[in-house]
């Protein structure tokens, strides 16, 4: 997950814990296709009503929250490219305000409400991890390619094969037919593999690949196709899918989501294991803790930066951006498993494998 998305998650986590004893927390979510006038209208109506009613009819904390949302909206002449979300209220007496106007994907529903909690549902899909997976469905009759990212499934192409069905004839003609059929199948598999390499490895490489089809066909494809070794290395899993079509791509994406999540977690575990080994090995250059890693970044010495998901969003963003600027990799480590929690507590959630030692 990118630094920007972790920062977004951090802000949403803070909002999710806010709770009031009355419906005085205001949520406003506006899709990009709405106008700023449409966004302002219900807020202005409620604020005007609040100004004419007493505290019992319209609680002052709600009036203050509406005034805050109203003020934030006045900063915009139009709705930002991917929509706008504003949260305001005083769950514990102190006014909380959060504005989201630079989102990684579009808000798809309009919401305006007062509640005892903030409604975060418009941003839940927006904050999904932003890794990209290649989708490949292979069947004897055809193949389908697509991509799965934070916006959902994007079909690329579907194409039919000329591989005939099995012959019911016997004798030598049947054997010759079967040889031709096997040759055509291998040629088709190689065509699919070549197209997959072009779509998934060239200008916009995918992080992983999900492979779907009937069990027998998928096994044949893995054994017979000349699949690029880089795609082999990125293969997340194989899943039973019935159709080499857009429907099949969506079915593959649904079945493979949990495997993609586990793959992302596995990468973090492996990086963390490597870091722990480096800490124990006197011959390897490593830094940990905020101050040491800050020094290593100053010297452009960071090869792989590890950051705990427990860190503040801004801290994640700052460290991650500095590592990227010097060509280092960044791995965000979840803190919801024992080693991840240990990393957060014992190393301040900040560690780095270095290109060279810093004295």
N, C-alpha and C positions, 0 to 999 in steps of 0.2 A: 504494500500500500504506500502511496506517495506521502511526502511530508504534508502536502496541502490537505490530503484526505484525513491524515491523522489529526491535524489541527482542527479540521471540521468535526471529527468525532469527539475530540476533547471538548469543544464548545457545546456540542449536543449533549454530552454526558453531564455537563454542569447544569444545563437547562432541564434535563430529565429529572434531576433531584429536587427541583423547585416545586413547592406545594403550599397552597394557601388554604385557610379555612372558609373562604368565600370565593365566589367566581369573579376574581379581580385581576387575573392574569390574562393578558391580551395576546392572541396569536393572529397574525396577518400573513398569509402566503398568497403570492400573486404570480400566475404563469406569465411567460414572456409575451404571449399574444394579447393580454389585457392592457388597457390604457392606464396611465397614472390617475386619470380622472375616476375610472372605475374603482381603483384601489382606495382613493380618498373618500369616496361618497359615503360608505357606511360608517367610517370613522368620524367624519364630520357630523353626520346625523346623530350618532350617539353622544359625541362631545357637546353638541348644541343642547341636546336633551339633558345631559348631566349638569350643564351650567344653570338650568332652570329648576332643578329638583333638589330636595334636601338630602342629607347624608344617609338617612335610612333608606330612601328610595334608590339612591345612586351613590354607593360608597366612595369616599374620597380617594382611596387607593386606586379604584378603577378609573376615576376621573383623571388622576395623575398619569396612569398608564396610557389612557387614550390621548392625553396631551403630548406624551412622549412619542407615541406612534405618529401622531399628527405632525409633530415637529420633524421627525425623521423623514416622513414622506415629502415634506417641503424641500428636501435637498435634491429631489429627483424631478427632472423634466419628462422623463420617460422610464419605462420599466427596463432594467438591465437585460442583457442578451439572454440569460438563462433564468430570468425571473427574480423575484425579490421576496424575502421573508423577514419579518420584524417581530420580535418578542419583547414585551415590556410588562413589568409588574413588580410588586413588592411582596414576595412570599414571606419574608421574615422582617419586614419593616424597612429594609433598604431596597431602593429601586434597582431592578435588574433590567438592562437593555441589551439586546443582541440583534445585530443586523447582518443578514447574509445577502450580499449583492454581487458576489464573484464566484458563482457556483460552477462545479465541473460539468454538470449536466442540468437540463431544464426541469424546473418544477412543473408537474403535470396536472395539478389540481388547485383550485382556488379555495381558500379557507379564511374566514374571519369569525372569531368567536371569543367570548369571555369564559374562562373556566378556572377551576382551582388548581389546574396543572396546565403547562404549555402543551399544545398539540404539535408534536414533532413529526407526525406521519408524512407531511409533504417533503421532508428532507431525508427520510429514511433511505429511499432508493438512491437519492443523490449522493449519499455518503458511502455507498458500497465500494469495496475495493476496486482499484482501477487497473488490475492486471488484464491482459488480453489473451484469450485462448483461441487457437485454431480449431474449427469444427470440420471433421471429415467423415462422411458417411459413404461406405463402399458396398455396393451390391452387384450381383452378377449382371443385372440389367442397367446399371448406371451408377453415378456418384454425385455427391453434393458437397460443396465447400462453403464455409461461412466463418464468421468471427463472433466471438462472445466477449463483450467488454462491459463497462459500467452502464452503457445505454441499452444493453440487451443483445439479441441475436441479429447479426447483419448478414443475410445471405449474399454469397459472392456469385456462385454459378451452379447450375446442375447440368449434367450431360449424360446422354444415353450411351450404352455400349452396344457393339455388334456381336457380342458373344452369344451364340445360339444356345438353346436349351439342350438337354440330353437327348440323344437319339434312342429310339426304341428298336431300331434295326439291329440285326446280329451279323456275325461273320467279319470278314476283313474290312468291309465298307464301314462297319461300326467302329472298328479299331482306328481306321484312318480318320473318320469323323471326330473321334474322341481326341486324337492327336492334334488335329486342326483346332478343335475347340480349346484345348489346353494352351496352345500357342496363342490364340486370340485372347484368351483370358490373361495370360502373362503380359501381352502387349498392352492390354487395357489397364492392368494394374500399374505398369510402368508409366503409362500416360497420366494416370491419376497421381502417382508419386511425384512426377515431374511438375505437374500443375500445383500440387500442394507445396512443393519447395519454392516455386515462384511466388505464390500468394503469401506464404507464412514465413519466409526467410529473407526476402529482398528488402524493399523500401521501409516496411513497417513490421519488423519481426514480432512474432507472438511469443508469449512467455511459456506457453504449454500447448499441447495438442490433445484433443479428445477424439477418439476413433470409435465409430459406430457402424453397425451392420448386423446381419445374422451371424451367429457364432462361427459357422463353417467358413463363411466368406471372409470374415475378419482374420481368422487363423490363416487362411490361404494367402491373403494379402500380406500379412506380416512375414510369411515364409518366402513368398515368391517375388514381391515387388522390390524394385531397386529404390528403397526409401532412403533419402538423405540421412546420414548418421546424426546430423544436428536435430532432425525431427524425431528420430528414434530416441535421442537423449531427452527430448522435451515431451515425450509421450506421457500423459497423466494417467490414462486408463482406457480400457476398451469396454463398450457398453452395447447391449442388445437394442438395436433400432430397426424398425420394420421397413422404412421407406427412404430411398435416396432422393429426398425432396426437401423443400423448405419446412414442411411438417416434421420430417425426420431430423433436420438440424435443430429445431426447437425441442424435440424429444431428447436428443443427445445433450443439449445444453442443460435441460432440467435434470437429467440423470447424472450429469457430470459435475454439477455445482459443488457438491460436498467434497468430491475428489480434488477439485481445484483449490478449495479452501484448505484442505489437508496438505496439499503440495506446498502452498504458501507457508504454512506453519512448519513443514518439514525443512524448508530452506532456512528458516530462522533457527530451528533446532541445530542444524548442521553448522551454521555459522557460529552459534553460541558454543557448541562443543569444541570447535577449532579455537575459539578465543580462550576457553578454560585451559585447553592443552598448552596454549602459548604462554599463559600466565605461569604455568608450572615449569616451563622449559626456559632455562636461563639463556639459551642461545637464540631465542626468538625475540624480535622487537615488538613490544606491546605497550600500550598505555591504557590507564583506566582512571575513572574519576574525572570530574569536570575540569580541574586545573591541568592535569597531565594531558588530557586529550586536546584541550585548548592550545597548549604549547605545541603539540604535535601538528595541529592544523596550521599554526603559525609558520612552521617549518615545511609545510607541504609534504609531510611524511606519512599521511594516512592512506593506507591501501584499502582497508575495509573498516567502515565505521559501524558500530553496533549501538543502537539507541533503544531504551525500554519504552514500550507503549505507555508506561506510567508517567512519563515526563510530561510537563506542560506542552501544549501544542506549539507555542512560540519557540520554546527551547528546542523541540524536535526540528522545527523548520530552520532555525538559525544554524544548528550544527549540521543538519543535512545539506543545506545550501552550500556551506563552506567546504564540505567534503566533495560535493559535486564539482565545484569550481576548480578543484585541484585534481580532478579525474579519479577520485576514489569512489568505491561502492558504498551504499548505505543499506543496512538491514535493520528494520524495526522489529524488536523482539516482544511478542506478547508476554504479559506478566501473569497469565492465568494458568501456568503450569510451574512445577517446583523450580526447575532451573531458571526459568524466566523471572520468577519472583526473587530467587537468589541473586540474579544479576541486578535487578532493580534495587535491592536492599544493600548488598555487599559492595557493589561497584558504582553506586549512585546512578545506575541505569545508563552509564556512558562508558564505552570501551572502544579500543581500536587496535587492529592489526596493522603494524607499521611497515613501510618500505625500508626504513633504516632506523637505528636507535637514536633517541634524543638524549643527550647528556644533560 
